């Protein structure tokens, strides 16, 4: 039972880390697009 609980916790932690990376990558792309829009407006 302890092994199952440990495996479950590890799986949930890995899923949270991977989801967090996708969120941060998406936010970075959004900021980049906003920066490009500001640059285009300045030109």
N, C-alpha and C positions, 0 to 999 in steps of 0.2 A: 504494500500500500504506500509506503514511504517513497518507493521508487516511482510509482505512478504519479504521486503528488509533485515530486521533484521534476519529472518530465513535463508535466502539465504547466508548472510555473515557468520552466525554461522556455517552453513553446510560446506562452503568452508574452513573456519578456521579449523574445525574438520578434514576434509579430508587432509589438509596440515600437520596437526600435526601427524596424523596416518601414512601418507606416510613418514614423516621425521623419525619416530620411526623405520619403516621397513628399511630405508636406513642406519641408525646408527647401527641397529642390524646386518645387512648384512656386514657392514664394520668391525664390531667387529669380526665376524666369519672369515673374510678374514685375519685379522691381526693374529688371533689365528692360522689359518692354516699355515701362513708364519712363525710364531714362532716355530711351531712343525717341519717344514721343516728344519729350522736352527738348531734346537736341534738334529734332526736325523743326519744331516750332521756333527755335532760336535762329535757325538758318533762314 
